[in-house]
Amino acid sequence: MVPASAQDPVNLSATSPEPDVVHVGVFVEDFNAFNVEEGTVDAHFYANLRSDKPFSMRDFEIKNGEITQFTAISDTPTEKRYRFFATLTVEPDLRRFPFDIHKLQIIVEPKTRSEQSLVMVIDNPKTGFSKDASPPGWQITGQAYTITNQSSMDEEIPYSRAIFGYEVTRDHRSTALKFFLPIFIIVLISLGSLIMKTTSRLGVNASMFLAAVMIHWRIADSVPLVAYATFLDIFMIITYATILMVIVSSYLIIRYQESKDPARVELINYWSIRIIPPLAAGMYILLFLSLVLWKAG
């Protein structure tokens, strides 16, 4: 019998081989047709994969999308470069709408191999995006490339996942012209009517209220239904409240004019001009200030 001290030590590297390391780089050429309502975006990108050991592209998949077309530019046992066209899924975050910020992601992961068998590493020199990659009407304002370990079940061995994320926001000039300029014009007309004759004031503000509702409906119809109030919803609530305050003051003035109470008419007119415009301006300022603090946080 051979003494225990004389036995060969166990070769841990033989029983637990090192996982294959695959360097992954993604260069985005273009994002197109970003549809917030459907939560999809079309992407055109190049994927570069390399390893010290032979591997197959069949070992990998795009987790958050469907490949519509691909072309092999180079394909050797240890290095591969492919061109892809894919439709990717996006989880919209509309809390700040229309100043919403979305994350467009390309998620690459092995189909079956766990991190004990294959580990991915970001290939930074081969990763990035073209200066024209932004979707129409949007701007890429940030990017983040990370490797995470994921598992479908608690006791399952995790697998390596490469996430190439791009943060996009709406074009600020387009947002101001499309969303806020018409509403601010309506609010200014409504507040300006405080110096008009009472009968004309009531008719003008009724029309302005209906116009605001139509604009809100048209804009809201372009985004999916969500279970929370967006920035635009709160903005429109302030707008409705402002116009309604002017309408109520106009109604009260007409009522007291009919009852021949000029003192009350003068009192309502005096305080309407001095309370409603500053109150509306203050609410708008607080709302936009909260947006600035939200972005800073």
C-alpha positions as CSV (number, residue, x, y, z in Angstrom):
1,M,0.0,0.0,0.0
2,V,1.3,3.4,-0.9
3,P,1.4,5.8,2.0
4,A,-0.9,8.8,1.6
5,S,2.0,11.2,1.8
6,A,3.5,9.5,-1.3
7,Q,0.4,9.7,-3.4
8,D,0.4,12.2,-6.3
9,P,-1.5,15.4,-5.4
10,V,-4.9,15.9,-7.1
11,N,-4.7,18.0,-10.2
12,L,-7.5,20.5,-9.7
13,S,-7.0,22.0,-13.1
14,A,-7.6,18.6,-14.7
15,T,-10.9,18.1,-12.8
16,S,-12.0,21.7,-13.2
17,P,-10.7,23.1,-16.5
18,E,-10.5,26.8,-17.0
19,P,-13.5,28.2,-19.0
20,D,-13.0,29.4,-22.5
21,V,-12.7,33.2,-22.7
22,V,-14.4,34.9,-25.6
23,H,-13.8,38.6,-26.3
24,V,-16.9,40.3,-27.6
25,G,-17.1,43.7,-29.3
26,V,-20.2,45.3,-30.9
27,F,-20.0,48.4,-33.1
28,V,-23.4,50.0,-33.9
29,E,-23.6,51.4,-37.3
30,D,-27.2,52.6,-37.1
31,F,-30.4,52.5,-35.0
32,N,-33.6,53.0,-37.0
33,A,-37.4,53.0,-36.5
34,F,-37.4,53.4,-32.7
35,N,-41.1,52.7,-31.8
36,V,-41.8,53.7,-28.2
37,E,-45.3,52.4,-28.4
38,E,-44.3,48.9,-29.5
39,G,-41.0,48.9,-27.6
40,T,-38.9,48.0,-30.6
41,V,-35.9,49.4,-32.5
42,D,-34.2,48.2,-35.6
43,A,-30.4,48.0,-35.3
44,H,-27.5,47.6,-37.8
45,F,-24.3,46.5,-36.1
46,Y,-21.1,44.5,-36.4
47,A,-20.2,41.8,-33.9
48,N,-16.5,40.8,-33.3
49,L,-15.7,37.7,-31.4
50,R,-12.3,36.2,-30.7
51,S,-10.8,33.5,-28.4
52,D,-7.7,31.5,-27.9
53,K,-9.7,28.4,-28.5
54,P,-12.0,27.4,-31.4
55,F,-15.6,28.3,-31.0
56,S,-18.8,28.5,-33.1
57,M,-21.2,31.4,-33.6
58,R,-24.0,28.9,-33.0
59,D,-23.0,29.0,-29.4
60,F,-24.3,32.5,-29.0
61,E,-27.6,34.4,-29.4
62,I,-29.0,37.9,-29.2
63,K,-31.2,37.6,-26.1
64,N,-33.4,40.7,-26.6
65,G,-34.2,40.6,-30.2
66,E,-34.6,38.8,-33.5
67,I,-32.0,38.7,-36.2
68,T,-33.5,39.6,-39.6
69,Q,-30.3,39.4,-41.7
70,F,-26.7,38.6,-41.1
71,T,-23.5,38.4,-43.2
72,A,-20.2,36.6,-42.3
73,I,-17.4,39.1,-43.0
74,S,-14.7,36.8,-41.6
75,D,-15.1,33.4,-39.9
76,T,-12.0,31.5,-38.6
77,P,-12.0,29.0,-35.8
78,T,-10.8,31.5,-33.3
79,E,-12.0,34.9,-34.6
80,K,-15.3,35.9,-36.2
81,R,-16.7,39.2,-37.6
82,Y,-20.4,39.3,-38.6
83,R,-22.7,42.1,-39.8
84,F,-26.2,42.0,-38.3
85,F,-29.6,43.5,-38.9
86,A,-31.9,42.9,-36.0
87,T,-35.1,44.1,-34.4
88,L,-34.5,44.6,-30.7
89,T,-37.0,44.9,-27.8
90,V,-36.9,47.9,-25.5
91,E,-38.5,48.5,-22.2
92,P,-39.8,52.0,-22.4
93,D,-39.6,54.3,-19.3
94,L,-42.1,57.1,-19.9
95,R,-42.1,58.8,-16.5
96,R,-40.3,61.8,-17.9
97,F,-42.2,61.9,-21.2
98,P,-41.6,63.8,-23.5
99,F,-38.1,64.2,-21.9
100,D,-38.0,60.4,-21.6
101,I,-34.7,58.6,-21.6
102,H,-34.5,55.0,-22.9
103,K,-31.8,52.4,-22.9
104,L,-31.3,50.6,-26.2
105,Q,-29.5,47.4,-25.5
106,I,-27.8,44.6,-27.5
107,I,-27.5,41.6,-25.2
108,V,-25.3,38.7,-26.2
109,E,-25.1,35.4,-24.3
110,P,-24.3,31.8,-24.8
111,K,-27.2,29.5,-25.7
112,T,-26.3,26.6,-23.4
113,R,-22.8,27.0,-21.9
114,S,-22.5,28.2,-18.3
115,E,-19.8,30.5,-16.9
116,Q,-17.9,27.3,-15.9
117,S,-17.5,26.5,-19.6
118,L,-17.4,30.0,-21.2
119,V,-16.8,33.5,-20.0
120,M,-17.2,36.6,-22.1
121,V,-15.1,39.8,-21.9
122,I,-15.9,43.2,-23.5
123,D,-13.5,43.9,-26.4
124,N,-13.3,47.6,-25.9
125,P,-11.2,48.5,-29.0
126,K,-13.9,46.8,-31.2
127,T,-16.8,48.4,-29.3
128,G,-18.6,51.7,-30.0
129,F,-21.1,53.4,-32.3
130,S,-21.1,55.6,-35.4
131,K,-21.7,59.3,-35.1
132,D,-24.8,58.8,-37.2
133,A,-26.1,55.9,-35.1
134,S,-28.8,57.9,-33.3
135,P,-32.4,57.0,-34.2
136,P,-34.3,59.8,-36.1
137,G,-35.5,62.4,-33.7
138,W,-33.3,61.1,-30.9
139,Q,-29.8,61.6,-29.6
140,I,-27.4,59.1,-28.1
141,T,-26.3,60.7,-24.8
142,G,-24.5,57.8,-23.1
143,Q,-23.2,54.3,-23.4
144,A,-22.3,51.5,-21.0
145,Y,-20.8,48.1,-21.8
146,T,-20.9,45.5,-19.0
147,I,-20.6,41.8,-18.3
148,T,-23.1,40.2,-15.9
149,N,-23.7,36.7,-14.6
150,Q,-27.3,35.6,-15.0
151,S,-29.3,32.5,-14.1
152,S,-32.8,31.5,-14.9
153,M,-33.3,29.6,-11.7
154,D,-31.9,30.1,-8.2
155,E,-29.9,26.9,-8.1
156,E,-28.8,27.0,-11.8
157,I,-25.2,27.7,-12.6
158,P,-25.0,31.3,-13.9
159,Y,-23.9,32.1,-17.4
160,S,-22.0,35.0,-18.8
161,R,-23.9,37.9,-20.5
162,A,-22.5,40.8,-22.4
163,I,-24.7,44.0,-22.4
164,F,-24.0,46.8,-24.8
165,G,-26.3,49.7,-23.7
166,Y,-26.9,53.1,-25.4
167,E,-28.9,55.8,-23.7
168,V,-31.1,57.9,-26.0
169,T,-33.1,61.1,-25.4
170,R,-35.4,63.1,-27.7
171,D,-34.1,66.1,-29.6
172,H,-34.7,69.1,-27.3
173,R,-35.6,71.5,-30.1
174,S,-38.1,69.1,-31.5
175,T,-39.6,68.4,-28.1
176,A,-40.0,72.2,-27.4
177,L,-41.7,72.9,-30.7
178,K,-43.8,69.8,-30.9
179,F,-45.1,69.4,-27.3
180,F,-44.7,72.7,-25.3
181,L,-45.0,75.6,-27.7
182,P,-48.7,75.0,-28.6
183,I,-49.6,74.5,-25.0
184,F,-47.7,77.6,-23.8
185,I,-49.5,79.7,-26.5
186,I,-52.8,78.4,-25.2
187,V,-51.9,79.3,-21.6
188,L,-50.7,82.8,-22.6
189,I,-54.0,83.4,-24.5
190,S,-56.0,82.2,-21.5
191,L,-54.1,84.4,-19.0
192,G,-54.2,87.3,-21.4
193,S,-58.0,87.1,-21.5
194,L,-58.1,88.2,-17.8
195,I,-58.0,91.8,-19.1
196,M,-60.7,91.2,-21.7
197,K,-64.5,91.8,-21.3
198,T,-66.1,89.0,-19.3
199,T,-68.4,87.6,-22.0
200,S,-65.5,87.3,-24.5
201,R,-63.2,85.9,-21.8
202,L,-65.6,83.0,-21.1
203,G,-65.8,82.0,-24.8
204,V,-62.1,82.3,-25.4
205,N,-61.2,80.1,-22.5
206,A,-63.8,77.4,-23.3
207,S,-62.1,77.2,-26.7
208,M,-58.7,77.1,-25.2
209,F,-59.7,74.3,-22.8
210,L,-61.0,72.2,-25.7
211,A,-57.8,72.9,-27.7
212,A,-55.6,71.8,-24.8
213,V,-57.6,68.6,-24.4
214,M,-57.3,67.8,-28.2
215,I,-53.5,68.4,-28.1
216,H,-53.1,66.2,-25.0
217,W,-55.2,63.5,-26.6
218,R,-53.2,63.6,-29.8
219,I,-49.8,63.4,-28.0
220,A,-51.0,60.7,-25.5
221,D,-52.3,58.6,-28.4
222,S,-48.7,58.1,-29.6
223,V,-47.4,56.4,-26.4
224,P,-48.4,53.2,-24.8
225,L,-50.7,53.0,-21.8
226,V,-48.8,53.1,-18.5
227,A,-49.8,52.7,-14.9
228,Y,-48.2,56.0,-13.8
229,A,-48.5,59.7,-14.6
230,T,-45.9,61.0,-17.0
231,F,-44.3,64.4,-16.9
232,L,-46.6,65.5,-19.7
233,D,-49.7,64.4,-17.8
234,I,-48.7,66.5,-14.8
235,F,-47.9,69.4,-17.1
236,M,-51.3,69.2,-18.7
237,I,-53.1,68.9,-15.3
238,I,-51.5,72.3,-14.4
239,T,-52.6,73.6,-17.8
240,Y,-56.2,72.5,-17.2
241,A,-56.2,73.9,-13.7
242,T,-55.0,77.3,-15.0
243,I,-57.6,77.5,-17.7
244,L,-60.4,76.3,-15.3
245,M,-59.4,79.0,-12.8
246,V,-59.8,81.7,-15.5
247,I,-63.2,80.1,-16.5
248,V,-64.4,80.0,-12.9
249,S,-63.4,83.7,-12.3
250,S,-65.2,84.7,-15.6
251,Y,-68.3,82.8,-14.5
252,L,-68.4,84.5,-11.1
253,I,-67.9,87.9,-12.7
254,I,-70.9,87.3,-15.0
255,R,-73.0,86.1,-12.1
256,Y,-72.3,89.1,-10.0
257,Q,-72.8,91.4,-13.0
258,E,-76.3,90.0,-13.5
259,S,-77.0,90.5,-9.8
260,K,-75.7,94.0,-10.1
261,D,-73.0,93.7,-7.5
262,P,-70.1,95.8,-8.9
263,A,-68.1,95.6,-5.8
264,R,-67.8,91.8,-6.0
265,V,-67.1,92.0,-9.7
266,E,-64.2,94.4,-9.1
267,L,-62.9,92.3,-6.3
268,I,-62.9,89.0,-8.3
269,N,-61.3,90.8,-11.3
270,Y,-58.7,92.4,-9.1
271,W,-57.6,89.1,-7.4
272,S,-57.9,87.0,-10.5
273,I,-55.2,89.1,-12.3
274,R,-52.9,89.0,-9.3
275,I,-53.3,85.3,-8.2
276,I,-53.9,83.1,-11.3
277,P,-50.8,84.1,-13.4
278,P,-48.3,83.9,-10.6
279,L,-49.8,80.7,-9.3
280,A,-49.7,79.1,-12.8
281,A,-46.1,80.3,-13.4
282,G,-45.0,78.9,-10.0
283,M,-46.5,75.5,-10.6
284,Y,-44.8,75.3,-14.0
285,I,-41.5,76.4,-12.5
286,L,-41.7,73.8,-9.7
287,L,-42.5,71.1,-12.3
288,F,-39.6,71.8,-14.5
289,L,-37.3,72.2,-11.5
290,S,-38.3,68.7,-10.3
291,L,-37.3,67.5,-13.8
292,V,-33.9,69.1,-13.5
293,L,-33.4,67.5,-10.0
294,W,-34.6,64.2,-11.3
295,K,-32.0,64.2,-14.1
296,A,-29.3,65.3,-11.6
297,G,-30.2,62.5,-9.3
